[in-house]
């Protein structure tokens, strides 16, 4: 059988929170650990306040870095006034990936029931960079990584994956 080679990607992890620090950010730490364990490189992990402008500026910094392939954002995807991650992301989106949020909520329903309806988790292509906006809970981050994101960032996943599309996406945008 012709096995596809693994292609490591370069990622940034951004946690949206007014209360967490790098030391107390278990969700961001989990994302960084699992991405690295899977063979990818995390070039930056940071905390940003629950503020549309601060989130958008942090996202834009990652989007401006040509070395980054993907950004994982944790937190701020709920429905309270302070949950503004999807709102900050919206003007940066060039192509929405609605299947991510749909699949995430379906899988999450099996774990937490109807409470999953409160999540505005989403994914999008922003220029040439994939962005995944996840809830801030460690359970949600683990679920999204294990069931959706890590398989899609693995170039060996069949029948298709985001990793194999990135070179074409980057070529289309030059």
C-alpha positions in Angstrom: 0.0 0.0 0.0 1.3 3.5 -0.9 1.4 5.4 2.4 1.3 9.1 2.2 4.2 10.8 4.1 3.5 12.9 7.1 3.8 16.6 6.6 4.3 18.7 9.7 2.5 22.0 9.8 3.3 25.2 11.7 0.6 26.4 14.1 -0.1 29.1 16.6 -2.4 28.7 19.7 -4.4 31.6 20.9 -6.4 31.5 24.1 -9.1 34.1 24.6 -9.6 34.9 28.3 -9.6 37.7 30.9 -8.8 35.3 33.7 -6.3 32.7 32.4 -2.5 33.0 32.3 -0.1 30.8 30.4 0.3 28.8 33.7 -3.4 28.3 34.2 -4.4 27.9 30.6 -5.1 24.1 30.5 -6.9 24.2 27.2 -4.2 26.1 25.3 -1.6 23.8 26.9 -3.5 20.7 25.8 -3.7 22.1 22.3 0.0 22.8 22.2 0.9 19.5 23.7 -1.3 17.4 21.4 -0.3 19.3 18.2 3.4 18.8 19.0 2.8 15.2 20.0 1.3 14.7 16.6 4.4 16.0 14.9 3.4 19.6 14.2 5.3 22.7 15.3 3.7 25.3 17.5 5.5 28.5 17.1 3.6 30.6 19.5 1.1 30.3 22.3 -0.5 33.4 23.9 -3.4 34.7 25.9 -5.5 37.6 24.6 -8.3 39.5 26.4 -12.0 38.9 25.6 -12.1 42.0 23.4 -12.9 42.1 19.7 -10.1 44.4 18.7 -7.5 42.5 20.8 -8.6 39.2 19.4 -8.6 40.5 15.8 -5.2 42.0 16.2 -3.7 38.8 17.6 -5.3 36.8 14.8 -4.0 39.3 12.2 -0.5 38.9 13.6 -0.7 35.1 12.9 -2.3 35.6 9.5 0.6 38.0 8.6 3.2 35.3 9.4 3.8 33.4 6.2 5.3 30.4 8.2 2.0 29.7 10.0 -0.4 27.2 8.4 -3.1 27.1 11.1 -4.3 28.9 14.2 -6.1 27.2 17.0 -8.2 29.6 19.1 -9.7 28.5 22.4 -12.4 30.5 24.3 -14.9 33.1 23.6 -17.2 31.0 21.4 -20.3 31.1 23.7 -23.3 33.4 23.7 -22.6 35.8 26.5 -21.6 39.4 25.9 -18.0 38.6 26.6 -17.9 35.8 24.1 -16.7 37.6 21.0 -14.2 35.3 19.2 -16.5 34.6 16.2 -17.3 38.3 15.9 -13.6 39.2 15.9 -12.8 36.4 13.3 -15.7 37.3 11.0 -14.1 40.1 8.9 -10.9 38.1 8.4 -12.7 35.1 6.9 -12.2 34.5 3.2 -14.0 31.1 3.2 -16.1 29.7 6.0 -15.9 25.9 6.8 -19.4 25.4 8.2 -18.9 21.6 8.4 -16.5 22.0 11.2 -19.0 23.6 13.6 -21.8 21.3 12.5 -19.6 18.2 13.1 -18.2 19.6 16.4 -21.7 20.2 17.8 -22.9 16.8 16.7 -19.9 15.1 18.5 -20.3 17.4 21.5 -24.0 16.5 21.8 -23.0 12.9 22.4 -20.9 14.1 25.4 -22.8 17.0 26.9 -26.2 16.9 25.4 -28.3 19.9 24.4 -25.8 22.3 26.1 -23.8 22.1 22.9 -26.2 24.4 21.2 -24.6 27.3 23.2 -21.3 26.8 21.2 -20.4 29.0 18.3 -17.3 26.9 17.5 -16.3 27.4 13.9 -13.5 27.1 11.3 -12.5 29.2 8.4 -9.9 29.9 5.9 -8.4 33.4 6.4 -6.4 34.1 3.3 -4.1 31.0 3.2 -4.4 30.1 6.9 -6.8 27.7 8.6 -8.4 29.0 11.8 -10.3 26.9 14.3 -12.3 28.7 17.0 -13.0 26.3 19.9 -14.8 26.6 23.2 -12.4 27.2 26.1 -13.2 24.0 28.0 -10.6 21.3 28.1 -13.2 18.7 27.1 -14.2 20.7 24.1 -10.6 21.3 23.0 -9.8 17.6 23.4 -12.9 16.5 21.4 -12.2 18.9 18.6 -8.5 18.0 18.4 -9.0 14.2 18.6 -12.0 13.8 16.4 -11.7 16.5 13.8 -8.6 18.8 13.8 -5.7 16.3 14.2 -7.0 13.9 11.6 -7.6 16.8 9.2 -4.1 18.2 9.8 -2.5 14.8 9.1 -1.5 14.5 5.5 -1.9 10.7 5.8 -5.7 10.9 6.5 -7.7 9.4 3.6 -9.7 10.2 1.6 -8.7 13.8 2.0 -7.4 16.3 4.6 -6.6 20.0 5.0 -2.8 19.3 5.1 -2.7 18.2 1.5 -4.8 21.2 0.4 -2.6 23.9 2.0 0.0 23.9 -0.7 -2.7 24.4 -3.3 -4.4 27.1 -1.2 -1.1 28.9 -0.7 -0.4 28.7 -4.4 -3.8 30.1 -5.3 -3.3 33.1 -3.1 0.1 34.2 -4.5 
